[in-house]
Amino acid sequence: MLVTEEEVIELKNFIFQLNSMKDSVVVVEGKRDSIALKKLGYSGKILEFHRFGGMIDFADSVSKYKRLIILFDRDKKGRTLTGKTIQLLQRRTKIDLSFKKKLREITKGKIMFIEQLVCYESYLA
């Protein structure tokens, strides 16, 4: 995959901004997603949706956080999870989709799955 210098700079800034978010937690779909974020330098708390026993358990467990930064994949499953999360939690906690949107803009839509971010790891080292 062709990676531009602009993408690398913006991705470094993205990780910096993500790390500076206080009172928040990043939510991804699974283990490979959290590994990818950690490899890029994210040092905050990550929750993996698949570790919960379904949507209701997930919603009950994460509602204690002040802000949820949702980084589900951009496939049909990820969009469905995002919609259900918003529906169940919008009145219980703040849902932040801005980072998901920024990531799509930075990668110019090339990254559909969060785990694919590992392809940027060597550029950010």
C-alpha positions as CSV (number, residue, x, y, z in Angstrom):
1,M,0.0,0.0,0.0
2,L,1.3,3.4,-0.9
3,V,1.7,5.6,2.2
4,T,2.2,9.4,1.8
5,E,4.3,11.5,4.2
6,E,1.1,13.5,4.9
7,E,-0.7,10.4,6.1
8,V,2.2,9.5,8.4
9,I,2.2,13.0,9.9
10,E,-1.6,13.1,10.3
11,L,-1.6,9.6,11.8
12,K,1.0,10.6,14.4
13,N,-1.1,13.6,15.3
14,F,-4.2,11.3,15.5
15,I,-2.5,9.0,18.0
16,F,-1.3,12.0,20.0
17,Q,-4.8,13.4,20.2
18,L,-6.2,10.0,21.1
19,N,-3.6,9.7,23.9
20,S,-4.5,13.1,25.2
21,M,-8.2,12.3,25.6
22,K,-8.9,12.1,29.4
23,D,-11.8,10.4,31.0
24,S,-12.4,8.4,27.9
25,V,-11.9,4.9,26.6
26,V,-11.5,3.6,23.0
27,V,-13.8,0.8,22.0
28,V,-12.7,-1.6,19.2
29,E,-14.2,-4.9,17.9
30,G,-11.4,-7.3,18.8
31,K,-7.9,-8.2,19.9
32,R,-6.2,-7.5,16.6
33,D,-7.7,-4.0,16.6
34,S,-6.3,-3.2,20.0
35,I,-2.9,-4.6,19.1
36,A,-2.8,-2.4,16.0
37,L,-3.6,0.7,18.0
38,K,-0.9,-0.1,20.6
39,K,1.7,-0.7,17.9
40,L,1.0,2.8,16.6
41,G,1.6,4.2,20.0
42,Y,-1.8,4.4,21.6
43,S,-1.3,4.1,25.4
44,G,-4.8,4.6,26.8
45,K,-7.5,2.2,27.8
46,I,-9.0,0.0,25.1
47,L,-12.1,-2.1,25.4
48,E,-12.7,-5.0,23.0
49,F,-16.4,-5.5,22.2
50,H,-16.0,-9.2,21.6
51,R,-14.9,-9.7,25.3
52,F,-18.4,-8.8,26.4
53,G,-21.3,-11.3,26.4
54,G,-23.3,-9.4,23.8
55,M,-24.6,-5.9,23.2
56,I,-26.6,-5.6,26.5
57,D,-23.6,-6.7,28.7
58,F,-21.4,-4.3,26.7
59,A,-23.7,-1.4,27.1
60,D,-24.1,-2.0,30.9
61,S,-20.4,-2.3,31.4
62,V,-19.2,0.7,29.4
63,S,-21.9,3.2,30.4
64,K,-19.7,4.1,33.5
65,Y,-17.2,5.9,31.2
66,K,-17.6,9.6,30.5
67,R,-16.7,9.2,26.8
68,L,-16.6,6.3,24.5
69,I,-14.4,6.7,21.4
70,I,-15.9,4.2,19.0
71,L,-13.4,2.8,16.5
72,F,-15.4,-0.1,15.0
73,D,-14.5,-1.3,11.5
74,R,-16.1,0.3,8.5
75,D,-17.7,-2.9,7.2
76,K,-21.4,-3.7,7.5
77,K,-20.8,-5.4,10.9
78,G,-18.9,-2.4,12.3
79,R,-21.6,0.0,11.1
80,T,-24.3,-2.1,12.7
81,L,-22.4,-2.2,16.0
82,T,-21.9,1.5,15.9
83,G,-25.6,2.1,15.3
84,K,-26.6,-0.2,18.1
85,T,-24.1,1.3,20.5
86,I,-25.4,4.8,19.8
87,Q,-29.0,3.6,20.2
88,L,-28.3,2.0,23.6
89,L,-25.8,4.4,25.1
90,Q,-26.5,7.9,23.7
91,R,-28.4,9.0,26.9
92,R,-26.0,7.2,29.3
93,T,-22.6,8.5,28.1
94,K,-20.9,10.6,25.4
95,I,-20.3,8.7,22.2
96,D,-17.4,10.1,20.1
97,L,-17.3,9.2,16.5
98,S,-15.0,12.0,15.5
99,F,-11.8,9.8,15.6
100,K,-13.4,7.2,13.4
101,K,-14.2,10.0,10.9
102,K,-10.6,11.4,11.2
103,L,-9.1,8.0,10.6
104,R,-11.1,7.6,7.4
105,E,-10.0,11.0,6.2
106,I,-6.3,10.4,7.1
107,T,-6.2,7.1,5.3
108,K,-8.3,8.4,2.4
109,G,-10.7,5.4,2.9
110,K,-7.9,2.8,2.3
111,I,-8.4,1.4,5.8
112,M,-11.6,-0.5,6.3
113,F,-10.6,-2.5,9.4
114,I,-8.7,-1.0,12.4
115,E,-6.4,-4.0,12.4
116,Q,-5.1,-2.9,9.0
117,L,-3.4,0.1,10.7
118,V,-0.4,-2.1,11.5
119,C,0.7,-1.4,7.9
120,Y,1.6,2.1,9.2
121,E,3.7,0.8,12.1
122,S,7.1,1.0,10.4
123,Y,6.5,4.6,9.3
124,L,5.7,5.7,12.8
125,A,8.6,4.1,14.5
